[in-house]
Amino acid sequence: MAFGLGPFLTMGGVEAMAAHASDELKRLYLPKLVSGEWTGTMQLTEPQAGSDVGALRTRAERAGDGSYRITGSKIFITYGEHDLTDNIIHFVLARLPDAPPGNRGISLFLVPKFLPNADGTPGARNDLRCHSIEHKLGIHASPTCTMVYGDKSGAIGWIVGEENRGLACMFTMMNNARLAVGLQGVAIAERATQQALAFARERRQGRAPGAKESSPIIAHPDVKRMLLTMRALTKAARAICYKTAAAIDASHLAADEAARAAAYERAALLTPVAKAFSTDIGTEVASLGVQVHGGMGFVEETGAAQHYRDARIAPIYEGTNGIQAIDLVTRKLPLSGGAAVNAYLGELRETAASVAASNHPGFGAAGIRLAEAIESLDRASAWLLEALESRPEAALAGAAPYLRLFGHAAGGCALAEEALAAQRGAGNGASDAPGRIATARFFAENVAVQASGLERAVIDGEASVNEAEAALA
């Protein structure tokens, strides 16, 4: 995971340049970034401006030759300094002297570590440096840097996009990164699950029900429950990420404008869920992996602890999961007056109905439980849309449980879709239908059933959040 952060941020920089940079910048920088000969960074955060990007103080001065001089500092910069590649291309948010306040006055600048020569080879060192490298809970192989610009006359940079429109350019990078971070959560969860399964099959402790001698711990119902939870949550998060990626592709490639617009709204709706739900799952599944290992998971010998430490950053960076929930509720839920979420709910209902109509005994009560979760999501969505108009503080208080509720309904139905497809293909030699059906059933009957409680937290929990000063005194 630590190594993968460098390439995925570089990919985000490529997308931002391709969408917003001048042809001259593209000619000089894109080939090296695309090939991986150079890497890119994304630089928003400052000591006083973490999630509040509009509070940043890094300055940019026009130089008169089309370039700019950048001064200031940034913190938490992933791969801000290293010697893995010949050059590092920093994408830096900064404010011009005459910029309006807040988010409307931010511009994006391309600032290379080494200024390229005319032939594209790295030349003179730019006026920037890594001041320090952070010591972190996890992702130890990833250099997380404090960067300083302008010790001398200012670091030389070039604008990407238009002046005072940098946040739109940076969001091109961030939307790419948010799905990638969601997949980091999936990947950590998958690795933790594989390792826990292997350990549970080999580790013998106690006698399972009906056994006459020491049993592998996978035979104990509680361990089996943990492993099933790990597998089901991982597969659900993966399915949500894949559906988000498919919607993003369709928003570019669909045959007509109406279809592209609908896909764009679907991608916008699912992106915060893909990022937040999947990274929460990564942390929870990695924690369960430690639990399955017992004391051998808490020590570093098995590697289970590293999965937990590495996973913990993913709910924080690229927009904290609380911010993803706020984005989902305040920006994505109201898309097209609520029509986008209602169209999605309609598709989820079709899936639940198909499960119920399949009459396959392996599904158990999955169709019923998924339908209940969908109705909880529908009621919570309607309540939030009304609250946004009259009581926005109430909507914000319910944002996090709403995103979790969304993930349960969406993930459960995605697993059911996969199981139905596997069932249809079973006659053609598909061998994974029983496993997919069992996973979908477990999720529906053990995870999705939490939907009603999350609905209550969204609708009834606002006062206990916003009127709780005494509890925090």
C-alpha positions in Angstrom: 0.0 0.0 0.0 2.8 2.4 0.9 4.5 1.9 -2.5 1.3 2.2 -4.4 0.6 5.7 -3.2 3.3 7.2 -5.5 1.9 5.8 -8.8 -1.7 6.5 -8.0 -1.0 10.2 -7.1 1.0 10.4 -10.4 -2.1 9.1 -12.2 -4.2 11.8 -10.6 -1.7 14.4 -11.8 -1.8 13.0 -15.3 -5.6 13.4 -15.4 -5.5 17.0 -14.0 -2.9 17.9 -16.7 -4.8 16.2 -19.5 -8.0 18.0 -18.6 -6.7 21.5 -17.7 -3.0 22.2 -18.6 -1.7 24.1 -21.6 -0.4 22.2 -24.6 3.1 23.3 -23.8 3.0 21.9 -20.3 1.4 18.7 -21.6 4.2 18.3 -24.2 7.0 18.7 -21.6 5.6 16.8 -18.6 2.9 14.3 -19.6 5.1 11.7 -21.4 7.4 11.4 -18.3 4.5 11.2 -15.9 2.6 8.7 -18.0 5.7 6.5 -18.4 6.5 6.7 -14.6 9.9 8.1 -15.2 8.7 11.1 -13.1 6.2 11.0 -10.3 3.7 13.6 -9.1 2.4 14.9 -5.8 -0.8 16.6 -4.7 -0.3 19.5 -2.3 -3.3 21.0 -0.5 -2.7 20.7 3.2 -1.1 23.3 5.4 -0.8 23.4 9.2 -3.8 25.8 9.5 -5.6 24.5 6.4 -6.3 20.8 6.5 -9.9 20.0 5.4 -10.5 23.7 5.1 -8.6 24.3 1.9 -9.9 27.8 1.6 -7.7 28.8 4.6 -4.4 28.1 2.8 -1.7 30.7 2.8 0.9 29.5 0.2 1.4 32.5 -2.1 2.0 32.8 -5.9 3.4 35.9 -7.6 3.3 36.5 -11.3 6.9 36.7 -12.7 6.1 38.5 -16.0 7.3 35.7 -18.2 4.3 33.5 -17.9 5.7 31.7 -14.8 5.0 32.3 -11.1 7.0 32.3 -7.9 5.7 30.1 -5.2 6.4 30.7 -1.5 5.0 28.9 1.6 4.8 25.4 3.1 2.7 22.3 2.8 2.4 19.3 5.2 1.4 15.6 4.8 2.8 15.5 1.3 2.9 11.9 0.1 6.1 11.1 -1.8 7.1 14.7 -1.5 10.8 13.7 -1.7 12.5 10.5 -2.8 15.2 9.3 -5.2 13.1 6.7 -7.0 12.7 8.8 -10.1 14.8 11.6 -11.8 12.2 14.3 -11.1 9.1 15.0 -8.9 6.3 17.2 -10.3 4.4 18.9 -7.5 0.9 20.1 -8.1 0.5 22.9 -5.6 -2.5 25.0 -4.5 -1.6 28.6 -3.8 -3.2 32.1 -3.7 -2.4 35.1 -5.9 -2.0 38.5 -4.3 -5.3 39.8 -5.8 -7.3 36.6 -5.4 -10.7 36.7 -3.7 -10.9 35.1 -0.3 -11.8 31.5 0.4 -12.1 28.7 -2.1 -12.8 31.1 -5.0 -9.3 32.5 -4.8 -7.2 29.3 -5.2 -5.0 28.5 -8.2 -3.2 25.3 -9.1 0.5 25.4 -10.1 2.9 22.8 -11.5 6.2 23.1 -9.6 8.9 20.7 -10.6 11.7 19.6 -8.2 14.2 20.1 -11.1 13.5 22.6 -13.9 13.5 20.7 -17.2 16.0 21.6 -19.9 14.7 22.2 -23.4 15.2 18.6 -24.2 13.1 17.5 -21.2 16.0 16.3 -19.0 16.1 17.5 -15.4 18.1 20.7 -15.1 18.6 23.2 -12.2 17.2 22.4 -8.8 14.1 24.5 -8.1 13.7 26.6 -4.9 11.9 24.0 -2.9 12.9 21.4 -0.3 11.6 18.7 2.0 11.9 20.1 5.5 11.1 16.8 7.4 9.5 13.4 7.0 6.7 12.3 9.3 6.8 9.3 11.7 3.5 7.6 11.2 1.2 4.8 12.6 1.5 3.0 9.3 2.5 3.2 5.6 6.1 3.4 6.8 7.5 2.9 3.3 5.8 6.0 2.0 7.7 9.3 2.7 5.2 11.8 4.1 6.9 15.2 3.9 6.7 18.8 5.1 7.6 20.8 2.0 9.0 24.4 2.0 8.8 26.7 -1.1 10.8 29.9 -1.6 13.8 29.9 0.7 15.5 32.2 -1.9 13.5 34.0 -4.6 10.6 31.6 -4.8 10.0 28.2 -6.5 9.3 28.5 -10.2 5.9 27.2 -11.2 3.4 27.3 -14.1 -0.4 27.6 -13.7 -2.6 24.7 -14.5 -6.0 25.8 -15.8 -7.1 29.4 -15.0 -6.2 31.7 -12.2 -8.5 31.4 -9.2 -10.0 28.2 -10.7 -7.5 25.8 -9.1 -9.9 23.9 -6.9 -11.8 22.6 -9.9 -8.5 21.4 -11.4 -7.5 19.8 -8.1 -10.8 18.0 -7.8 -10.0 16.3 -11.1 -7.1 14.7 -9.2 -9.1 14.1 -6.0 -12.0 12.3 -7.7 -9.5 10.0 -9.3 -7.7 9.6 -5.9 -10.9 9.0 -3.9 -11.9 5.9 -5.9 -8.2 4.7 -5.8 -8.2 5.1 -2.0 -11.5 3.2 -1.8 -9.7 0.4 -3.6 -6.8 0.6 -1.2 -9.4 -0.2 1.5 -10.6 -3.2 -0.5 -7.0 -4.4 -1.2 -6.0 -4.2 2.5 -9.2 -6.0 3.5 -8.7 -8.7 0.9 -5.1 -9.3 2.0 -6.2 -9.4 5.7 -9.0 -11.8 4.8 -6.7 -14.2 2.9 -4.2 -14.2 5.7 -6.8 -14.7 8.4 -8.3 -17.6 6.5 -5.0 -19.3 6.0 -4.2 -18.9 9.7 -7.6 -20.1 10.9 -7.3 -23.3 8.8 -3.9 -24.2 10.4 -4.2 -22.9 14.0 -5.7 -25.6 16.3 -7.3 -24.5 19.6 -10.0 -26.3 21.6 -12.7 -28.6 20.3 -15.4 -27.4 18.0 -19.0 -28.5 18.6 -19.2 -32.2 17.9 -15.4 -32.7 17.6 -13.5 -35.2 19.7 -10.1 -33.6 19.4 -8.4 -30.3 18.9 -9.9 -28.4 16.0 -8.7 -25.8 13.5 -10.2 -22.5 14.8 -12.1 -22.0 11.6 -14.4 -24.7 12.9 -15.5 -22.6 15.8 -18.7 -20.7 15.1 -17.4 -17.3 16.4 -14.3 -17.5 14.3 -16.3 -18.5 11.3 -18.6 -15.5 11.9 -15.6 -13.2 11.9 -14.2 -14.7 8.7 -17.5 -14.5 6.9 -17.9 -10.9 8.0 -14.4 -10.1 6.6 -15.2 -11.8 3.3 -18.7 -10.4 2.8 -17.6 -6.8 3.7 -14.6 -7.0 1.4 -16.6 -8.3 -1.5 -19.4 -5.7 -1.0 -16.8 -2.8 -0.9 -15.1 -4.1 -4.0 -18.4 -4.3 -5.9 -19.3 -0.7 -5.0 -15.9 0.5 -6.2 -16.3 -1.4 -9.5 -19.8 0.0 -10.0 -18.4 3.5 -9.4 -15.6 2.9 -12.0 -18.1 1.6 -14.5 -20.3 4.7 -14.0 -17.2 6.9 -14.5 -16.4 5.1 -17.8 -20.0 5.4 -19.0 -20.0 9.1 -18.2 -17.3 9.4 -20.9 -18.1 6.6 -23.3 -21.9 6.2 -23.3 -23.5 6.5 -26.7 -25.7 9.6 -26.2 -25.6 12.7 -24.1 -28.5 11.7 -21.9 -26.8 8.4 -21.0 -23.5 10.2 -20.3 -25.3 12.7 -18.0 -27.1 9.9 -16.1 -23.8 8.0 -15.7 -22.1 11.2 -14.5 -24.7 11.6 -11.8 -24.4 7.9 -10.8 -20.7 8.2 -10.5 -21.0 11.4 -8.5 -23.5 9.7 -6.1 -21.4 6.6 -5.6 -17.9 8.1 -5.3 -18.2 9.3 -1.7 -19.7 5.9 -0.8 -16.9 4.0 -2.6 -14.2 6.1 -0.8 -15.7 6.1 2.7 -17.5 2.8 3.0 -14.5 0.9 1.5 -11.9 2.5 3.7 -14.0 2.0 6.8 -14.3 -1.6 5.7 -10.5 -1.9 5.2 -9.9 -0.8 8.8 -12.6 -3.0 10.3 -11.6 -6.1 8.3 -8.0 -5.6 9.2 -9.0 -5.3 12.9 -10.9 -8.5 12.6 -7.9 -10.1 11.0 -5.8 -9.2 14.1 -8.6 -10.7 16.3 -8.6 -14.0 14.3 -4.9 -14.3 14.9 -5.3 -13.5 18.6 -2.0 -12.7 20.3 -0.1 -13.7 17.2 -1.9 -10.8 15.4 -1.0 -8.2 18.0 2.7 -8.9 17.6 4.5 -7.9 14.4 5.6 -11.4 13.5 2.6 -12.4 11.4 2.1 -9.1 9.6 -1.6 -8.9 10.6 -0.8 -5.8 12.7 0.7 -4.0 9.7 -2.5 -4.4 7.7 -4.3 -2.7 10.6 -1.8 0.1 10.9 -1.6 0.7 7.1 -5.4 0.7 6.7 -6.0 3.3 9.3 -4.9 6.3 7.1 -7.3 5.5 4.3 -10.4 6.9 6.1 -8.5 10.1 6.7 -6.7 11.2 3.5 -8.2 12.4 0.2 -11.1 13.9 2.2 -11.9 12.4 5.6 -14.9 10.0 5.6 -16.9 12.6 7.5 -16.4 15.0 4.6 -17.4 12.2 2.2 -20.6 11.8 4.2 -21.3 15.5 4.1 -20.6 15.5 0.3 -23.0 12.6 -0.2 -25.8 14.3 1.8 -25.5 18.0 0.8 -24.3 17.7 -2.8 -25.0 14.3 -4.3 -28.3 13.3 -2.7 -30.0 16.5 -4.1 -28.8 15.8 -7.7 -31.6 16.5 -10.1 -34.0 17.1 -7.2 -33.4 13.7 -5.8 -34.1 11.9 -9.1 -30.5 10.4 -9.2 -30.9 8.6 -5.9 -34.4 7.6 -6.6 -33.4 6.0 -9.9 -30.7 4.1 -8.0 -33.2 2.9 -5.4 -35.4 1.6 -8.2 -32.5 -0.6 -9.4 -31.8 -1.8 -6.0 -35.4 -2.8 -5.5 -35.3 -4.8 -8.8 -32.3 -6.7 -7.5 -34.0 -7.6 -4.2 -37.2 -8.7 -6.0 -35.1 -10.9 -8.3 -33.5 -12.6 -5.3 -36.9 -13.2 -3.7 -38.3 -14.5 -7.0 -35.4 -16.9 -7.6 -36.8 -19.3 -5.0 -33.2 -20.6 -4.5 -33.0 -22.1 -1.0 -29.4 -20.9 -0.6 -30.5 -17.3 -0.5 -32.6 -17.9 2.7 -34.2 -14.6 3.6 -31.8 -12.5 1.6 -34.4 -11.0 -0.7 -36.6 -9.9 2.3 -33.7 -8.5 4.3 -32.3 -6.5 1.3 -35.8 -5.1 0.6 -36.0 -3.9 4.2 -32.6 -2.3 3.9 -33.6 -0.5 0.7 -36.8 0.8 2.3 -34.7 2.1 5.2 -32.4 3.9 2.7 -35.4 5.3 0.9 -37.0 6.7 4.0 -33.7 8.2 5.3 -33.1 9.7 1.8 -36.5 11.4 1.8 -36.0 12.7 5.3 -32.6 14.1 4.6 -33.8 15.9 1.4 -36.5 17.6 3.4 -34.1 18.4 6.3 -31.6 20.0 3.9 -34.2 22.6 3.1 -35.4 23.4 6.6 -32.8 22.1 9.1 -29.4 21.6 7.5 -27.8 21.0 10.9 -30.1 17.9 11.4 -29.0 16.6 8.0 -25.3 17.0 8.8 -25.8 15.1 12.1 -27.2 12.2 10.2 -24.7 12.2 7.3 -22.2 9.5 8.6 -24.9 6.9 9.5 -26.6 7.6 6.2 -23.5 6.8 4.2 -23.1 3.6 6.1 -26.7 2.8 5.5 -26.2 3.5 1.8 -23.2 1.2 1.7 -25.1 -1.7 3.3 -28.0 -1.4 0.8 -25.7 -0.9 -2.2 -23.2 -3.5 -1.2 -25.8 -6.1 -0.3 -27.6 -5.7 -3.6 -24.3 -5.8 -5.5 -23.4 -9.1 -3.9 -26.9 -10.4 -4.7 -26.5 -9.4 -8.4 -23.2 -11.3 -8.5 -24.8 -14.3 -6.9 -27.7 -14.3 -9.4 -25.4 -14.0 -12.3 -23.3 -16.9 -11.0 -26.5 -18.9 -10.5 -27.5 -18.3 -14.1 -24.1 -19.3 -15.3 -24.0 -22.5 -13.2 -25.3 -24.6 -16.0 -22.4 -23.5 -18.2 -19.9 -24.9 -15.7 -19.5 -22.0 -13.4 -18.3 -23.3 -10.0 -18.5 -20.3 -7.7 -22.3 -19.9 -7.6 -22.6 -21.6 -4.1 -20.0 -19.4 -2.6 -21.4 -16.2 -4.0 -24.9 -17.1 -2.9 -23.7 -18.0 0.6 -21.8 -14.7 0.8 -24.8 -12.6 -0.4 -27.0 -14.4 2.1 -24.6 -13.8 5.0 -24.3 -10.1 4.2 -28.1 -9.7 3.8 -28.9 -11.6 7.0 -26.0 -10.4 9.2 -24.9 -6.9 7.9 -27.8 -5.4 5.9 -30.1 -6.0 8.9 -28.3 -3.1 10.6 -30.1 -0.8 8.2 -33.1 -0.1 10.4 -30.9 1.0 13.2 -28.9 3.3 11.0 -32.2 4.7 9.6 -33.2 5.5 13.2 -29.8 7.2 13.8 -30.3 9.4 10.7 -33.9 10.4 11.5 -34.1 10.4 15.3 -30.5 10.9 16.3 -30.1 14.6 15.5 -31.1 16.0 18.9 -28.8 13.6 20.7 -25.9 14.9 18.6 -26.6 18.7 18.4 -27.8 19.1 22.0 -25.1 17.1 23.7 -22.9 19.9 25.0 -23.2 18.5 28.6 -21.7 15.2 27.5 -18.7 16.9 26.1 -18.1 19.4 28.9 
